Amino acid sequence: MKKNIGQTDRTIRLAVAGLLVLCGIWLHLWFLSVIALVLVVTGFTGICPAYLPFKIDTNKDGEED
């Protein structure tokens, strides 16, 4: 499957995931950790299923898996 998340998008996703985990722990809101998990998985795999129907592609390099 073609990767549709570029390096900047990945970095932002991972940074936001870290913040969500910290906020989730501090505020005792478990669902923030679930959202963070989704961001981490999509950030590491480079594929965002939510982008597919809209044909969004932030991957400028055209990497494929």
MIVOTI-122105 format. One record per atom (N, C-alpha, C, CB): residue number from 0; residue in one letter; atom name; y, x, z. Coordinates in Angstrom, 2 decimals, padded with zeros to 5 digits, m for minus. Glycine has a CB too. Layout:
// residues N
<NUM,"A","CA",<Y,X,Z>>
...
END
This chain:
// residues 65
<0,"M","N",<m001.18,000.85,000.00>>
<0,"M","CA",<000.00,000.00,000.00>>
<0,"M","C",<001.24,000.89,000.00>>
<0,"M","CB",<000.00,m000.97,001.23>>
<1,"K","N",<002.21,000.54,m000.79>>
<1,"K","CA",<003.45,001.31,m000.91>>
<1,"K","C",<004.30,001.17,000.35>>
<1,"K","CB",<004.25,000.86,m002.15>>
<2,"K","N",<004.78,002.30,000.83>>
<2,"K","CA",<005.66,002.28,002.00>>
<2,"K","C",<007.01,001.72,001.59>>
<2,"K","CB",<005.80,003.70,002.62>>
<3,"N","N",<007.56,000.82,002.41>>
<3,"N","CA",<008.85,000.22,002.09>>
<3,"N","C",<009.91,000.47,003.15>>
<3,"N","CB",<008.67,m001.27,001.89>>
<4,"I","N",<009.65,001.43,004.04>>
<4,"I","CA",<010.61,001.78,005.08>>
<4,"I","C",<010.97,003.26,004.92>>
<4,"I","CB",<010.04,001.49,006.51>>
<5,"G","N",<012.25,003.54,004.77>>
<5,"G","CA",<012.72,004.90,004.61>>
<5,"G","C",<012.86,005.62,005.95>>
<5,"G","CB",<014.05,004.92,003.88>>
<6,"Q","N",<013.19,006.90,005.89>>
<6,"Q","CA",<013.27,007.73,007.10>>
<6,"Q","C",<014.35,007.25,008.06>>
<6,"Q","CB",<013.53,009.18,006.71>>
<7,"T","N",<015.51,006.87,007.56>>
<7,"T","CA",<016.59,006.38,008.44>>
<7,"T","C",<016.16,005.09,009.13>>
<7,"T","CB",<017.89,006.16,007.65>>
<8,"D","N",<015.56,004.19,008.37>>
<8,"D","CA",<015.07,002.92,008.92>>
<8,"D","C",<014.03,003.18,010.00>>
<8,"D","CB",<014.47,002.04,007.79>>
<9,"R","N",<013.13,004.13,009.76>>
<9,"R","CA",<012.10,004.47,010.75>>
<9,"R","C",<012.72,005.00,012.04>>
<9,"R","CB",<011.13,005.52,010.17>>
<10,"T","N",<013.69,005.89,011.89>>
<10,"T","CA",<014.35,006.49,013.06>>
<10,"T","C",<015.05,005.42,013.89>>
<10,"T","CB",<015.35,007.56,012.62>>
<11,"I","N",<015.74,004.52,013.22>>
<11,"I","CA",<016.43,003.44,013.93>>
<11,"I","C",<015.43,002.54,014.64>>
<11,"I","CB",<017.29,002.61,012.94>>
<12,"R","N",<014.33,002.20,013.97>>
<12,"R","CA",<013.31,001.35,014.58>>
<12,"R","C",<012.74,001.98,015.84>>
<12,"R","CB",<012.18,001.07,013.58>>
<13,"L","N",<012.44,003.27,015.78>>
<13,"L","CA",<011.85,003.95,016.93>>
<13,"L","C",<012.85,004.07,018.08>>
<13,"L","CB",<011.35,005.33,016.53>>
<14,"A","N",<014.12,004.31,017.76>>
<14,"A","CA",<015.15,004.39,018.81>>
<14,"A","C",<015.35,003.03,019.47>>
<14,"A","CB",<016.48,004.89,018.21>>
<15,"V","N",<015.41,001.98,018.68>>
<15,"V","CA",<015.58,000.62,019.22>>
<15,"V","C",<014.35,000.24,020.05>>
<15,"V","CB",<015.81,m000.41,018.09>>
<16,"A","N",<013.17,000.65,019.60>>
<16,"A","CA",<011.94,000.36,020.35>>
<16,"A","C",<012.00,001.00,021.73>>
<16,"A","CB",<010.71,000.86,019.58>>
<17,"G","N",<012.47,002.24,021.79>>
<17,"G","CA",<012.60,002.91,023.08>>
<17,"G","C",<013.56,002.18,024.00>>
<17,"G","CB",<013.07,004.33,022.88>>
<18,"L","N",<014.68,001.74,023.46>>
<18,"L","CA",<015.65,000.99,024.26>>
<18,"L","C",<015.07,m000.35,024.74>>
<18,"L","CB",<016.94,000.74,023.46>>
<19,"L","N",<014.32,m001.02,023.86>>
<19,"L","CA",<013.72,m002.30,024.25>>
<19,"L","C",<012.70,m002.13,025.36>>
<19,"L","CB",<013.07,m002.96,023.04>>
<20,"V","N",<011.92,m001.06,025.30>>
<20,"V","CA",<010.94,m000.81,026.37>>
<20,"V","C",<011.67,m000.59,027.69>>
<20,"V","CB",<010.05,000.42,026.03>>
<21,"L","N",<012.71,000.23,027.66>>
<21,"L","CA",<013.47,000.48,028.90>>
<21,"L","C",<014.10,m000.80,029.44>>
<21,"L","CB",<014.55,001.53,028.65>>
<22,"C","N",<014.71,m001.59,028.57>>
<22,"C","CA",<015.31,m002.86,029.00>>
<22,"C","C",<014.24,m003.82,029.50>>
<22,"C","CB",<016.10,m003.50,027.84>>
<23,"G","N",<013.11,m003.84,028.84>>
<23,"G","CA",<012.02,m004.72,029.26>>
<23,"G","C",<011.50,m004.37,030.65>>
<23,"G","CB",<010.88,m004.65,028.27>>
<24,"I","N",<011.39,m003.08,030.92>>
<24,"I","CA",<010.94,m002.64,032.25>>
<24,"I","C",<012.01,m002.96,033.29>>
<24,"I","CB",<010.63,m001.12,032.25>>
<25,"W","N",<013.25,m002.66,032.97>>
<25,"W","CA",<014.34,m002.86,033.92>>
<25,"W","C",<014.56,m004.34,034.22>>
<25,"W","CB",<015.62,m002.25,033.38>>
<26,"L","N",<014.49,m005.19,033.20>>
<26,"L","CA",<014.75,m006.62,033.37>>
<26,"L","C",<013.48,m007.45,033.61>>
<26,"L","CB",<015.47,m007.15,032.17>>
<27,"H","N",<012.33,m006.78,033.62>>
<27,"H","CA",<011.04,m007.45,033.83>>
<27,"H","C",<010.78,m008.51,032.76>>
<27,"H","CB",<010.98,m008.09,035.22>>
<28,"L","N",<011.08,m008.17,031.52>>
<28,"L","CA",<010.86,m009.08,030.39>>
<28,"L","C",<009.80,m008.46,029.48>>
<28,"L","CB",<012.19,m009.36,029.60>>
<29,"W","N",<008.57,m008.91,029.60>>
<29,"W","CA",<007.44,m008.32,028.87>>
<29,"W","C",<007.56,m008.50,027.36>>
<29,"W","CB",<006.15,m008.93,029.34>>
<30,"F","N",<008.22,m009.58,026.90>>
<30,"F","CA",<008.28,m009.83,025.46>>
<30,"F","C",<009.10,m008.77,024.73>>
<30,"F","CB",<008.86,m011.21,025.19>>
<31,"L","N",<010.00,m008.09,025.44>>
<31,"L","CA",<010.75,m007.01,024.81>>
<31,"L","C",<009.82,m005.85,024.44>>
<31,"L","CB",<011.88,m006.51,025.73>>
<32,"S","N",<008.81,m005.63,025.27>>
<32,"S","CA",<007.83,m004.59,024.97>>
<32,"S","C",<006.97,m004.96,023.77>>
<32,"S","CB",<006.94,m004.33,026.19>>
<33,"V","N",<006.70,m006.25,023.60>>
<33,"V","CA",<005.94,m006.71,022.43>>
<33,"V","C",<006.75,m006.46,021.16>>
<33,"V","CB",<005.57,m008.22,022.57>>
<34,"I","N",<008.03,m006.78,021.21>>
<34,"I","CA",<008.90,m006.53,020.05>>
<34,"I","C",<008.97,m005.03,019.78>>
<34,"I","CB",<010.32,m007.12,020.30>>
<35,"A","N",<009.06,m004.24,020.84>>
<35,"A","CA",<009.10,m002.78,020.69>>
<35,"A","C",<007.82,m002.27,020.05>>
<35,"A","CB",<009.33,m002.11,022.05>>
<36,"L","N",<006.69,m002.84,020.42>>
<36,"L","CA",<005.41,m002.43,019.83>>
<36,"L","C",<005.40,m002.67,018.33>>
<36,"L","CB",<004.25,m003.18,020.50>>
<37,"V","N",<005.92,m003.81,017.90>>
<37,"V","CA",<005.99,m004.12,016.46>>
<37,"V","C",<006.87,m003.08,015.76>>
<37,"V","CB",<006.55,m005.56,016.24>>
<38,"L","N",<008.00,m002.75,016.36>>
<38,"L","CA",<008.90,m001.75,015.76>>
<38,"L","C",<008.24,m000.37,015.68>>
<38,"L","CB",<010.20,m001.66,016.56>>
<39,"V","N",<007.49,m000.01,016.71>>
<39,"V","CA",<006.81,001.29,016.71>>
<39,"V","C",<005.74,001.33,015.62>>
<39,"V","CB",<006.17,001.56,018.08>>
<40,"V","N",<004.94,000.27,015.51>>
<40,"V","CA",<003.88,000.24,014.50>>
<40,"V","C",<004.48,000.31,013.09>>
<40,"V","CB",<003.03,m001.03,014.65>>
<41,"T","N",<005.50,m000.49,012.83>>
<41,"T","CA",<006.11,m000.47,011.50>>
<41,"T","C",<006.82,000.86,011.25>>
<41,"T","CB",<007.09,m001.64,011.33>>
<42,"G","N",<007.40,001.43,012.29>>
<42,"G","CA",<008.07,002.72,012.15>>
<42,"G","C",<007.11,003.85,011.81>>
<42,"G","CB",<008.82,003.06,013.40>>
<43,"F","N",<005.95,003.87,012.45>>
<43,"F","CA",<004.98,004.92,012.19>>
<43,"F","C",<004.21,004.72,010.89>>
<43,"F","CB",<004.01,005.02,013.33>>
<44,"T","N",<003.92,003.48,010.53>>
<44,"T","CA",<003.18,003.24,009.30>>
<44,"T","C",<004.07,003.30,008.06>>
<44,"T","CB",<002.48,001.90,009.36>>
<45,"G","N",<005.35,002.98,008.22>>
<45,"G","CA",<006.27,002.98,007.09>>
<45,"G","C",<006.20,001.72,006.26>>
<45,"G","CB",<005.98,004.16,006.22>>
<46,"I","N",<005.51,000.71,006.78>>
<46,"I","CA",<005.35,m000.55,006.05>>
<46,"I","C",<005.82,m001.70,006.94>>
<46,"I","CB",<003.86,m000.77,005.62>>
<47,"C","N",<006.73,m002.52,006.41>>
<47,"C","CA",<007.21,m003.69,007.13>>
<47,"C","C",<006.81,m004.94,006.37>>
<47,"C","CB",<008.76,m003.63,007.33>>
<48,"P","N",<005.85,m005.72,006.90>>
<48,"P","CA",<005.42,m006.93,006.21>>
<48,"P","C",<006.54,m007.95,006.02>>
<48,"P","CB",<004.29,m007.57,006.97>>
<49,"A","N",<007.52,m007.96,006.91>>
<49,"A","CA",<008.64,m008.91,006.78>>
<49,"A","C",<009.52,m008.57,005.58>>
<49,"A","CB",<009.48,m008.90,008.07>>
<50,"Y","N",<009.51,m007.33,005.13>>
<50,"Y","CA",<010.30,m006.93,003.97>>
<50,"Y","C",<009.65,m007.38,002.66>>
<50,"Y","CB",<010.48,m005.43,003.96>>
<51,"L","N",<008.33,m007.54,002.64>>
<51,"L","CA",<007.60,m007.80,001.40>>
<51,"L","C",<008.05,m009.06,000.65>>
<51,"L","CB",<006.16,m007.91,001.70>>
<52,"P","N",<008.18,m010.23,001.29>>
<52,"P","CA",<008.57,m011.42,000.53>>
<52,"P","C",<009.98,m011.33,m000.06>>
<52,"P","CB",<008.48,m012.64,001.42>>
<53,"F","N",<010.82,m010.52,000.56>>
<53,"F","CA",<012.20,m010.38,000.11>>
<53,"F","C",<012.39,m009.18,m000.81>>
<53,"F","CB",<013.13,m010.27,001.31>>
<54,"K","N",<011.31,m008.44,m001.05>>
<54,"K","CA",<011.32,m007.25,m001.91>>
<54,"K","C",<012.36,m006.22,m001.45>>
<54,"K","CB",<011.61,m007.66,m003.36>>
<55,"I","N",<012.48,m006.06,m000.13>>
<55,"I","CA",<013.38,m005.06,000.45>>
<55,"I","C",<012.62,m003.74,000.51>>
<55,"I","CB",<013.89,m005.49,001.87>>
<56,"D","N",<013.27,m002.67,000.08>>
<56,"D","CA",<012.65,m001.35,000.09>>
<56,"D","C",<013.72,m000.33,000.45>>
<56,"D","CB",<011.99,m001.02,m001.30>>
<57,"T","N",<013.64,000.23,001.67>>
<57,"T","CA",<014.61,001.23,002.10>>
<57,"T","C",<014.06,002.64,001.90>>
<57,"T","CB",<014.98,001.01,003.57>>
<58,"N","N",<012.88,002.75,001.31>>
<58,"N","CA",<012.25,004.04,001.07>>
<58,"N","C",<012.74,004.61,m000.26>>
<58,"N","CB",<010.70,003.91,001.07>>
<59,"K","N",<013.64,005.56,m000.18>>
<59,"K","CA",<014.22,006.15,m001.38>>
<59,"K","C",<013.27,007.14,m002.07>>
<59,"K","CB",<015.53,006.86,m001.03>>
<60,"D","N",<012.34,007.72,m001.28>>
<60,"D","CA",<011.43,008.74,m001.82>>
<60,"D","C",<010.28,008.14,m002.62>>
<60,"D","CB",<010.88,009.57,m000.69>>
<61,"G","N",<009.98,006.88,m002.41>>
<61,"G","CA",<008.88,006.25,m003.12>>
<61,"G","C",<007.52,006.71,m002.65>>
<61,"G","CB",<009.00,006.51,m004.58>>
<62,"E","N",<007.41,007.10,m001.37>>
<62,"E","CA",<006.13,007.54,m000.81>>
<62,"E","C",<005.11,006.42,m000.88>>
<62,"E","CB",<006.30,008.02,000.64>>
<63,"E","N",<003.87,006.81,m001.12>>
<63,"E","CA",<002.78,005.84,m001.09>>
<63,"E","C",<001.72,006.35,m000.15>>
<63,"E","CB",<002.19,005.59,m002.50>>
<64,"D","N",<000.96,005.44,000.41>>
<64,"D","CA",<m000.11,005.81,001.33>>
<64,"D","C",<m001.41,005.92,000.61>>
<64,"D","CB",<m000.22,004.81,002.46>>
END
